[in-house]
């Protein structure tokens, strides 16, 4: 619990962490902290016009950030928690950074540590892969650390779970279209 408290405190202060997830290693930060999210874009060397997905702790939180109709909610209840990222129409006036003005990509991961952090922090987290844009994603912590080793911008915290089980990034589904469209 002491480590969880330290990680939560770091995230509240705008730190960026490499964190294991139910898919691959990710970069997490408080999605309501503009400087922290900007740092993720610098660390990843990611184009600012390419939004990052957001982790939420439950469907109730997702409904605060996005417009979700009954059909979409039924779909989300079938696939969450899990490896599905849903693109939805974004609600206006919510201070979430690194996302599109009109849409938001949300995911409820199926990974105990991330859920604990989401609940303890009580804020959405970024949920983007821990890699430099265009480079391969990884389930191996040494490969992740190697990518960032000599870079100008570095993650602040490393949460290691060793090598993760073989996996791929989440499936991204656009729920703003009819029928829904798989983007990745």
C-alpha positions as MATLAB code, in Angstrom:
seq = 'XXXXXXXXXXXXXXXXXXXXXXXXXXXXXXXXXXXXXXXXXXXXXXXXXXXXXXXXXXXXXXXXXXXXXXXXXXXXXXXXXXXXXXXXXXXXXXXXXXXXXXXXXXXXXXXXXXXXXXXXXXXXXXXXXXXXXXXXXXXXXXXXXXXXXXXXXXXXXXXXXXXXXXXXXXXXXXXXXXXXXXXX';
ca = [
       0.000    0.000    0.000;
       2.941    2.307    0.691;
       4.048    2.042   -2.946;
       0.493    2.735   -4.172;
       0.372    5.877   -2.015;
       3.736    7.045   -3.398;
       2.625    6.457   -6.996;
      -0.691    8.229   -6.384;
       1.122   11.181   -4.784;
       3.452   11.372   -7.788;
       0.549   11.298  -10.259;
      -1.231   14.053   -8.295;
       1.936   16.153   -8.625;
       1.964   15.766  -12.408;
       4.438   12.893  -12.695;
       4.393   10.478  -15.638;
       4.756    6.764  -14.901;
       5.591    3.707  -16.951;
       2.961    1.223  -15.785;
       1.974   -2.333  -16.647;
      -1.556   -2.765  -18.007;
      -3.709   -5.647  -19.211;
      -2.226   -5.210  -22.701;
       1.260   -3.637  -22.852;
       3.323   -1.242  -20.746;
       1.732    2.192  -20.763;
       2.498    5.784  -19.853;
       0.027    7.012  -17.279;
      -0.520   10.505  -15.956;
      -3.393   12.509  -14.504;
      -5.471   13.309  -17.607;
      -6.754   16.484  -15.884;
      -3.194   17.848  -15.509;
      -2.242   19.765  -18.661;
       1.534   19.804  -17.942;
       1.615   16.058  -17.223;
      -0.215   15.258  -20.467;
       2.038   17.631  -22.432;
       5.024   15.780  -20.968;
       3.642   12.472  -22.283;
       3.540   13.931  -25.791;
       7.173   15.047  -25.378;
       8.284   11.668  -23.994;
       6.569    9.793  -26.847;
       7.568   12.414  -29.475;
       3.897   12.230  -30.420;
       2.151   14.658  -32.743;
      -0.074   16.899  -30.616;
      -2.909   16.361  -33.089;
      -2.943   12.608  -32.324;
      -5.011   12.212  -29.137;
      -4.201    9.765  -26.353;
      -6.690    7.282  -24.899;
      -7.991    7.781  -21.380;
      -8.411    5.153  -18.643;
     -11.565    5.443  -16.528;
     -12.471    3.571  -13.344;
     -16.066    2.724  -14.338;
     -18.889    3.415  -16.778;
     -20.247    6.170  -14.523;
     -16.985    8.098  -15.009;
     -17.108    7.411  -18.755;
     -20.616    8.930  -18.854;
     -19.306   12.111  -17.227;
     -16.733   12.504  -20.008;
     -18.618   11.242  -23.052;
     -22.096   11.114  -24.510;
     -23.146    7.480  -24.115;
     -26.544    6.255  -25.283;
     -28.228    3.017  -24.121;
     -26.920    0.958  -27.058;
     -23.355    2.161  -26.486;
     -23.634    1.526  -22.747;
     -24.844   -2.036  -23.369;
     -21.854   -2.614  -25.658;
     -19.421   -1.157  -23.089;
     -20.849   -3.349  -20.315;
     -20.076   -6.401  -22.492;
     -16.454   -5.447  -23.275;
     -15.383   -3.589  -20.103;
     -13.279   -4.073  -18.142;
     -11.034   -5.266  -20.911;
      -8.902   -4.624  -23.957;
     -11.369   -2.420  -25.846;
     -10.920    1.319  -26.288;
     -14.145    3.089  -27.277;
     -14.199    6.312  -29.267;
     -17.209    8.360  -28.174;
     -18.554   11.901  -28.565;
     -16.889   14.057  -25.945;
     -18.914   16.109  -23.479;
     -18.051   19.789  -23.482;
     -16.515   21.554  -20.516;
     -14.574   18.598  -19.104;
     -10.906   19.379  -18.435;
      -9.287   16.346  -19.974;
      -6.111   16.990  -21.924;
      -4.552   15.238  -24.889;
      -7.900   14.347  -26.447;
      -9.786   15.401  -29.557;
     -12.178   18.366  -29.264;
     -15.173   16.355  -30.471;
     -14.355   12.779  -29.454;
     -12.646   10.960  -26.622;
     -11.178    7.450  -26.552;
     -11.971    5.717  -23.252;
     -10.998    2.360  -21.786;
     -11.727    0.558  -18.541;
      -8.675   -1.698  -18.197;
      -8.775   -5.131  -16.628;
      -5.652   -4.693  -14.523;
      -5.875   -4.504  -10.732;
      -3.054   -1.983  -10.204;
      -4.461    0.493  -12.734;
      -7.970    0.181  -11.254;
      -6.577    0.797   -7.743;
      -4.727    3.903   -8.988;
      -7.834    5.196  -10.807;
      -9.955    4.775   -7.673;
      -7.355    6.221   -5.299;
      -6.582    9.192   -7.542;
     -10.268    9.630   -8.435;
      -9.281   11.138  -11.785;
      -8.988    9.677  -15.270;
      -5.492    8.643  -16.388;
      -3.864    8.670  -19.773;
      -3.701    5.170  -21.185;
      -1.198    5.327  -24.023;
       1.499    2.771  -24.787;
       4.981    3.303  -23.318;
       6.941    3.773  -26.504;
       8.248    6.496  -28.752;
       5.707    7.129  -31.525;
       6.381    4.857  -34.462;
       8.514    2.446  -32.404;
       7.229   -0.953  -31.279;
       5.130   -1.349  -28.136;
       6.418   -3.839  -25.621;
       5.470   -6.240  -22.873;
       9.125   -6.373  -21.733;
      10.181   -3.721  -19.225;
      13.831   -3.724  -20.370;
      12.752   -2.951  -23.949;
      10.520   -0.122  -22.730;
      13.299    1.416  -20.618;
      15.792    1.060  -23.496;
      13.569    3.168  -25.797;
      13.576    6.089  -23.371;
      17.153    5.709  -22.068;
      18.949    8.522  -23.913;
      15.932   10.713  -24.631;
      15.647   14.345  -23.537;
      12.251   13.756  -21.904;
      11.910   10.838  -19.498;
       9.098    9.235  -17.502;
       9.356   10.141  -13.795;
       8.328    6.782  -12.312;
       8.734    3.162  -13.359;
       6.312    0.544  -12.099;
       7.714   -2.795  -13.156;
       5.866   -6.090  -13.274;
       8.691   -7.744  -15.167;
       7.728   -9.149  -18.540;
       3.976   -9.100  -19.123;
       2.057  -11.974  -20.738;
       2.163  -11.895  -24.550;
      -0.375   -9.338  -25.736;
      -1.156   -6.549  -28.182;
      -2.495   -3.026  -27.669;
      -6.241   -2.683  -27.154;
      -8.768   -2.880  -29.954;
     -10.060    0.602  -30.799;
     -13.713    0.813  -31.828;
     -15.440    3.976  -33.035;
     -18.862    4.000  -31.365;
     -19.822    7.296  -33.032;
     -20.574    5.509  -36.330;
     -23.355    3.150  -37.278;
     -22.423    0.378  -37.543;
     -19.492    0.648  -35.148;
     -16.125    0.697  -36.889;
     -12.935   -1.060  -35.759;
     -10.062    1.421  -36.087;
      -7.309   -0.878  -34.771;
];
